[in-house]
């Protein structure tokens, strides 16, 4: 029998604010959040950068609770660090960011 090793890194496909203090991140495959760090920064507006205080995972989605409220009507960029797929492949830098409003 032949088993192929998964060497493909997961990609952050989208980010969406689901409340002022929570966002949902969707990846192109199931991911592991054990060593995850999530950074959220406003783009081009005077607003406060935020950090994750809790990260919940379900298959290919992470639900992130933030340490403060996101500024309304301001575009934000999220970056994920330390997220891996179930084979241990890390999200690579070119696929670790997404923007949302």
Secondary structure, 3 states (H helix, E strand, C coil): CCCCCCCCCCCEEEEEEEECCEEEEEECCCEECCCCEEEEEECCCCCCCEEEEEEEEECCEEEEEECCCCCCCCCEEEEEECCEECCCCECCHHHCEEEEC
